[in-house]
């Protein structure tokens, strides 16, 4: 019993019965309850009795889950031969040929993968009984008597399959037959059998990929930091057996993965379903994509419980160009490059020594805006982009090299400069229902409290008070970056007026068509 439990718990590949199979069994069914013996005497008399030995062929096929159909055909005979001398002999040969159809229920195939799989069975069919008596006296006299009888009956049984491999198994079977015959009142009884089976067809899965929900199928290279922690997909795994399994999902993206990324083995209790988030490692080649292209995501799902099974799935995703932006303002901050060496060198050219240290941040932001004017940066309106195409956002260095950019590009450039000197920024996203096109401008945090507002303006409508840190309201300055060709005062005034009119007077913030999105 301990051995069986050990084998059941630590099964090998092959413990899960395949869908179909055939086999042969060696049977012992002493239905006449006569002993097997060989006796001989010195007078020449002998008695040979071989009882209950036979064989059978059987076939099985899965009907549903753990239920199998089984057909068996075979025969068992009892032979009793008595010789009194060289010329006198009596032989009694009784045989039964059962042709049976039945059902088999496997206990463990839905619970765990095991080498030993016990089962219960039941069925019925035809029992052909035959009794043959032969007597020979002397050299010529011979008597022969043959009787046959056809009966129906049924059986109840139990047994186990011991897997030797995924296709070959030993079989041990015990049955209690119920069939009446006039030859003997005790013609039914227990039958014991041992055999071997060859199996084919599918093994019943101990886990199933119930669903793969792709969350991200369009990859924007600027967001690579976001993708490092955000799942590309949710893989739903169903444990179809009664004991816990462990599942590890490996994700690899052709040409764009630094290396395959594993979720690690996660435990799924018996009969339960689990969603497994899948992420990927991205390499530098993602930042070198200049034109939209496709890539293949390969998922390998490793599951183990006594054996390990591998399943695979692949899908195609779109890799957009390095400058592509899907219009999601929450992601625009990924285009900021405050740590870029060129940007840091440019921002360090501003040396501010204001009369009051309280307005140092404000003065530094003002000076950086003027620095862009000195580099002759100009606003160039957005081209007409069809709704189904991505917008294009230039990185700060690219805008400096080109000398111009649209509203998105100038916001990214100015925000990168401000962030490089520690000034926090936010985007003001305006999707005015009265306008055909959306608009974007910038605001930065002066660090001044509302009580210090008079240090920069006597008009409180020229700035915005908001809590960037809970419980700590500060003054933020809106700047219309498209007015880069004008003075900072003009850009500030236009930004403040636009915010007052759209966000406050027309209730844009309350109605959510004006949003303030922190850049980081």
N, C-alpha and C positions, 0 to 999 in steps of 0.2 A: 504494500500500500504506500509506503514511504517513497519507494522508487517511482510509482505511478505519479504521485504528487509532484515529485521532483521533475520528471519528464514533462508533465503538463505545464509547469511554471516556466521551465527553461526550454521551450520548444525550439526546434530547428526549422529552417525553411522547408516547407512540406507539410506542416501541421494542419494547414487549411485544406480541407478536402476539395478536390476539383469537381467540376460539375457532372462528370460521367466517368464510368469505369466498368471493367469486367474482371472477373476473378474465378479462381477454382478453390474448392475447399475439400479437405479430407474429413469425412464425417464419422462419428461414432454414435450410433443410435440403436441400442439393444432393445428393440421394441418388444421382443419376446422374453426378455430377461433370462437368457440362458448364458451360462459362463463359456468363455473360450478356453478350450483345453485340447491337449494331445496326449493320448494314453495308448500304451502298447503292452502286451503280455507275452510271456515266453511261449504260449500256445499258438501264437500267430494272430490273435485277435487284437484289433486296434479300434480306437475311437477318436475321431478328429472333429472338433466343433469350433467354428470361427463365426462369431456372431456380432452384428451391429456395425460392420465395416462398410464404408461406401464413399462416394464422392459426389460433388455437385458443381455445377456451373452457375454463376450468378452475374447479373447485370444491374447497375444502378444509375439513376440520373436525378439531378436536383429538380424538384418541383418549385419550391419557393423557400428562400432563406435556408433554414436548417432542415427542411423536409425533403426526403428523397423517395422516389419510387424504386422498388426493387423487384426483380424477377429472378427466380431460381428454379433450376431443374436438376435432378440427380437421382440417385438410387442407393439403397442400403440393403444388404442381404444377410441372411443367416444360413450358414451351411453346416449340416450335421451328417457326418459319414461314419458308418459302423461297418467294419470288415470282420467277418468271423473266420474266414480262411481265404485262400487265394481265389476262390471261385464264387464266394457268396458275399454280397455287399448291399447295404441299404443307404440311400442318400436322401435327405430331406433338405430342399432348398426353398427358403421363403424370402421374398423380396418385396420392397415397397418403393414405388417411384412417385415422389411428390412433384407436382407442377404448381408453383405457388407465386402469387402476386401479393405484394405487401407495401407498407410504408415504413420508413425509418426516420427517426428523429435524432439528430446529432446534438449532444449537449453543449459542447464547447466551441463549435465553429463560429458562433456569434458572440462568444465571450472572450476568448483569447486564442492566439495562435499557439497550438501545442502539438507535440509529437504524438501523444496519446489522446484519442478522442472517443469517449464512450458513447453508446447510443442505445435506444430502445427501438423495438420493431414489433410489428404485428401484421398479420395477413391471413390469407386463406387460399384455397384452390382445390385441385383434384389430387386424390391419393389412389394410385393404382396398386392393388395388392395382388400378389401371385404366390401360390403354394404348389410346389412340384415335388412328387415322391417317386423315386426310382428304386426298384428292388430286383436284384439279380441273384438267381440260385442256380448253381452249376454253370455249365457252359452255354446253355441255350435258353433257359427259362428267364424271362424278364417281365416285370410288371411296371407300368407307368401310370401315374395319376396326376393330373394338372387341374388346379382350381384357380380362378381369378375373380376379383371383385373390384368394382369401381366405387369409390366413396369420396365425399367431400368433407372438408374439415378446415380447421384454422389453427393458427399458432400465435404464441406470444414469446417474445425473445428479448435478449439483451446481448451486448458485445462491446468490442472496442476495436478501433483501427490504430495500428502502430506504424507511423510513417517512417519509411526508410529513406525516402527522398520525396521530391515534390510530385513524383508520378508513381511510385511503388510503395505499397503498404502491406504489412501483415494484418490478417484479420482473425479475430477470435470471437466465436459466436456460440451462444447457448439458446436453445429453443424448447419450449414446452408445446408439444403437438396434442391436438384434440381431434381424433378421428376414430370412429367405431368400425369394427370388422368382425365378421363371424368366425375368423380364424382364431382370435384370442381376445379375451376380455381386456387384457392389459396391453393392447397393441399401441396405444399412445404412450407418451412419456417424454423424457428429456433427451435432446440430441445435442451433442457437443461437436464443434467443428473448428479447424484451424486451416487457414488458407493464405493466399497471396492475391493481390489485386493490382491491376495496371490502370492508371487514371489519366484522363485527358480533359481538355476544356478549361474554362476559366476557374481560377480559385476565387472563392468569395472574398471580396475586399474587406480588410479590417479597418480601412479608413477611406474616406471619399472627399474629393475636392468639390464641395457643395457649390462654391461660387468664387469667382475672382472679380472683385469690383475695382476697376482701374480708376483711381482718384485723379491722377495726373497723367495725361497722354500728350500734352503739349509742353515741352521743356523750353524755358527761356533762360539762356545762359547767365544772365545777370542775377538770377535768383538762386544760383547754385548753393549759396549758404542756407537758404530756406529748404532746398531739397535734401540737404544732408540730414535733416531731422524730420522732415514732413514725409509721410508715407506715400509712395507711388501707387500702392494698391493695398487692398485688404483681402487676404486669402482666407476663405471660410472652410475650415476642415471639420468634417463630421467623423467622430469616433464611432465605428459601427460594431464594436465588441464590448464586452462587459468589464474589461479591465482597462486601466489607464494606458495611454500610448504617449510617446514623445515625438514631437514634430519640429523639424528645423527647415526653414525656408531660406534658400540661397538665391540671391538676385545678382545678375551680371548683365551689363549693357555693353554690347559690342562697341569697341573703340572708345567708349566714354567712361568706363569704370576703371578706377585705379586698381581695384581687385574685387572679386566677388564679396558681397556683404551677406553675412549670415544673421538670422534672428537668434540663433542658439536654440537648443532643444527646449521646447515648451511642453509642459504636461497638460494633456487633455483627459479628464476623467472618462470612465467608461460610459458610452451612450450619449456623451455630450458633444456640443459643437462650439468651436472657438474661432473668433476672428483674429488673424495674425497680421499686424501691420508690417509692410515690407518697404525698406528704404534701400538706397544705393550709395556707393562711394563714387564720386565724380572726379575725373582727372582734369588737367589743364587744357586738354584738347577741346573741352566744352567752350572755353573762352576764345577759341580760334575759329569758330564757325561763322563764316561771312554770308552764307546763303542757307536758306532752309533746306534741311535734309532729313532723312528718316534713320532710325536705329532700331535694333531688335533687343527687346528685354527678354532675357531667358530666366525663368523661374524653375528651380529644382526643389521639390518637396520631398524631404527625407522623413520617413516615419518608421519608428522601431517599437517592437514589443516582442522579444524573443527572436525576431528576425527583423531585417531592415528592408523596406520597400521604397523605391524611388519612382516618383512621377514627375513629369516635366510639362511646362506650359510656356508658350512664347507669345508675344504680341509686338506689334509695330507701334512706335511712338514717333512724334515729330520733334525734331530739334530745330528751334528757330535760330535766327542769326543773333550774334552777340549784342547787337543794338536793338533787338526787337523788344517791344513793350506791348502788353495786351490791354493797356489802358487802366489797369487796376492801380489806383493811386496808393493803396496800401503797400504795393511792391515797388513804387518808384524809388524809395530809399535805397534799394539795392544798387542803384546806379551811382550813388554818391561815393566819391573816392577821396575822403579827407586825408588819408595816409599816403596818397600818391606823392612822390618826391617833388614833382614839378609843382603841384598845388601847394605843398608845404613851403617850398622856396618862394613862391609868389606871395603867399599870405604873410610871410615873415618880412616882406618889404615895407609893411605898414608899421610905423612906430608911433604909437599914440601916448601922449602924456597930457591927459585932460586936466582942467582945473580941479575937477572933482572926481575922485576915483569911483564914485557911485555910478557915473555915466560912462565909464571906460568901455564897457561892452557896446553901448550904443555908438560911441564915437569910432570904435574899431570897425563895426559893421558898416558905418557910413563911409569910412576911409576905404574899405575893401570894395564897396560899390564904385567909388571914384577911381580905384585902381583899374577896374575893368574898363572904364571909360578911356583911361590912358592907353589901354591896349587896343582901343578902337573896336571893341566888341559891339556888334549890331544885331538888332532883332530882325529875323527873316520869318515871315508868316509860315504856318503849316501848309504843306502841299495838300491838295485834295486827295485824300486817301479813302478808297472804298471801305465800307463798313466791315467787310470780311478780311481785310488785311491788317497786319500789325502796324502800330505807330512805330516810329524810329526815334530812339533817344540817344543823343550823343553823350559820351562820357566827357567829363570836364576838360580833360586835356585835348580831346578832339575839337571841342568848341573853341578853345584857345588857338589851336592850330588853324582852324578854318576862319575864325574871326567873326562868326555869326551863328545863330541858332534860333529855333522857334521857342515858344513859351516854355515847353518841357525842358529843352536844352539849357536855357538861361537859368531856370529854377535850379536844375542840377548843378550847374557851374557855380552859381552864387552860394547855394547851400553847402557845396563841398568846401569852398573857401571859408565860410563861417564855421563849419564843423571842425575844420583843421586848426582853428584857434580856440576851440572849446565853446563856441556859441551854439546853443541848441536851436534847431529849426523845425518848422512844420509846413506842410503844404496846405493851401486853401483850394479845395476842389469845388468848382462851381458848375453845376449842370442846370442852368437856368431854363425852366420850361418855356420861357418866352424867347429863348435864343436857339438858333439851329445848332450851334457848336458849343461844346464845353470849354471851360477856361481854367487855367491854373496859375496861381501866383504864390508868393512865399510870405511867411512871417517868421521873425526870430525873437528869441527870449532875451530881454535886456537884463533880467535878474532883479530889476527894481520892483519894490512893493507898490501897491496902489497909492500909498501915502506919499511916495516919491515921484509920482507922475509929473508934478510941476517942474521937476528938474529938466525934463525934455520938452514939455509942451503944456501950456496953460489950458489947452482944449482937450478934455478927456475923450472926445470922440475921435481923436487921432491915434488912439492906441486901443488894444484889446487886453482885458484882464482875464486870465484863465489860469487854471490849476494844472500845470504840467506835472507837479508833484502833489498828491492829495493833501489838502489842508494848508497848502502854501501857494497862494495866488501871486502871480507876477505879471509884469507888463510886457506884452508882445507887440511888435511893430510890423504891420502889413506893408509889403513892398511889391509894387507892380514891376516885375523884372523885365517885361517887354519894353519898358521905358528906359532901357539901359543907355540910350543916347542922350537922355535928359539928365538933370541933376538928381541927386539922391532925394532932395526935398520934394521934387515933382513926383518921383516914383513913390515916395512915402505917402504924399497927399492923395494920389490917385488910388493907391492900395487901401488906405484908410476909408476913403469915400465909398469905394466899391464894397468893402466889407460892411460898412454902416447901412448902405442902401439895400444890399442883397441879403445879408445874413440877419440883420436886426429889423429894419423897417419893413421888409417884405417877408420876414419870418423864414428865411432860407434855412437857418440852423434848425429851427423847430420842425420844419417840414422835410428836413434832411436832403434838400437839394444843394445845400452848402455844407461841406464837411471840412473839419480841420483834422489833418492826419499827421501825427508826429513822424518825422523822417527816420527815427530809429527807436 
